[in-house]
Amino acid sequence: MSDIASYYKYHVFFCTNQRAEGESCCQSFDALAMRDHAKKRCKQLGLVRSGTVRINTAGCLNRCESGPVIVVYPEAVWYSWVDQSDIDEIIDEHLVNGRIVERLLIR
């Protein structure tokens, strides 16, 4: 294992996959808009400039049955969310304060 630290403290991937009409997918829950919101909010909080957080788009993360999903690395913590307030809670609790949001976890 390497001693080299990750460039970012947290790397967050939003699944924004769009499947064929009628199939369950994260984009059906407006995942791209939620990703954009997270990027904007993290910038406002100074988390991006400091190298603390990187918000990225991912293709299919293959957890469609869990609803819209994001994964936070390096801990590999998987979350589902319902709305923008859930994204804000993940940012405030996990990315700012280092506390996992248990109620939004995918196990």
C-alpha positions as CSV (number, residue, x, y, z in Angstrom):
1,M,0.0,0.0,0.0
2,S,1.2,3.5,-0.9
3,D,2.0,6.2,1.6
4,I,0.8,8.8,-0.9
5,A,-2.2,10.7,0.3
6,S,-5.2,11.2,-1.9
7,Y,-5.4,14.6,-3.5
8,Y,-8.9,15.1,-2.2
9,K,-10.1,14.2,1.2
10,Y,-13.4,13.1,-0.3
11,H,-14.2,12.2,-3.8
12,V,-18.0,12.0,-4.5
13,F,-19.5,10.2,-7.5
14,F,-23.1,10.9,-8.5
15,C,-24.7,8.3,-10.7
16,T,-26.4,10.2,-13.5
17,N,-27.1,7.3,-15.8
18,Q,-30.1,7.5,-18.1
19,R,-31.6,4.2,-19.1
20,A,-34.1,3.4,-21.8
21,E,-37.6,4.8,-21.2
22,G,-39.4,3.0,-18.4
23,E,-36.3,1.5,-16.8
24,S,-35.3,2.6,-13.3
25,C,-32.3,4.9,-13.3
26,C,-30.7,7.7,-11.3
27,Q,-31.4,10.4,-13.9
28,S,-35.1,9.7,-13.4
29,F,-34.6,11.4,-10.0
30,D,-32.9,14.5,-11.6
31,A,-29.4,13.3,-10.5
32,L,-27.6,15.7,-12.8
33,A,-29.3,18.7,-11.1
34,M,-28.5,17.2,-7.7
35,R,-24.9,16.8,-8.7
36,D,-24.8,20.4,-9.9
37,H,-26.3,21.6,-6.6
38,A,-23.7,19.6,-4.7
39,K,-20.9,21.1,-6.8
40,K,-22.2,24.7,-6.3
41,R,-22.7,24.2,-2.5
42,C,-19.3,22.7,-2.0
43,K,-17.7,25.6,-3.9
44,Q,-19.7,28.1,-1.7
45,L,-18.4,26.3,1.4
46,G,-14.8,26.5,0.2
47,L,-14.5,22.7,0.1
48,V,-13.4,22.6,-3.6
49,R,-10.7,25.3,-3.5
50,S,-9.2,23.7,-0.4
51,G,-8.8,20.4,-2.1
52,T,-11.2,18.8,0.4
53,V,-14.0,17.7,-1.9
54,R,-14.3,16.7,-5.6
55,I,-17.8,16.1,-7.0
56,N,-18.0,14.0,-10.1
57,T,-20.4,12.4,-12.5
58,A,-20.4,8.7,-12.8
59,G,-22.0,6.4,-15.3
60,C,-24.1,3.6,-14.0
61,L,-22.9,2.5,-10.6
62,N,-25.1,-0.6,-10.9
63,R,-27.2,-0.1,-7.8
64,C,-30.4,1.0,-9.6
65,E,-32.6,-0.9,-7.2
66,S,-31.5,1.4,-4.4
67,G,-32.8,4.6,-6.0
68,P,-30.6,7.5,-6.9
69,V,-27.1,6.8,-5.6
70,I,-23.9,8.6,-4.7
71,V,-20.7,7.0,-3.3
72,V,-18.1,8.9,-1.2
73,Y,-14.5,7.7,-1.4
74,P,-12.1,6.9,0.2
75,E,-14.5,5.3,2.7
76,A,-16.7,3.8,-0.1
77,V,-19.9,5.0,1.7
78,W,-23.0,4.6,-0.4
79,Y,-26.0,6.9,-0.1
80,S,-29.4,7.2,-1.6
81,W,-31.3,10.5,-1.5
82,V,-34.8,11.8,-2.0
83,D,-34.3,15.6,-2.5
84,Q,-31.9,18.5,-2.2
85,S,-32.2,18.6,1.6
86,D,-30.7,15.1,1.7
87,I,-27.8,16.2,-0.5
88,D,-27.3,19.2,1.9
89,E,-27.3,16.9,4.9
90,I,-24.6,14.6,3.3
91,I,-22.5,17.7,2.6
92,D,-22.9,19.2,6.0
93,E,-22.5,16.0,8.0
94,H,-20.2,13.8,6.0
95,L,-18.1,16.2,3.9
96,V,-17.8,19.0,6.4
97,N,-18.0,17.2,9.7
98,G,-16.8,13.7,8.8
99,R,-20.0,12.0,10.2
100,I,-21.8,9.4,8.1
101,V,-25.5,10.1,7.6
102,E,-26.9,6.7,8.8
103,R,-30.5,7.3,7.6
104,L,-29.4,7.7,4.0
105,L,-26.9,4.8,3.8
106,I,-27.3,2.0,1.3
107,R,-26.1,-1.3,2.9
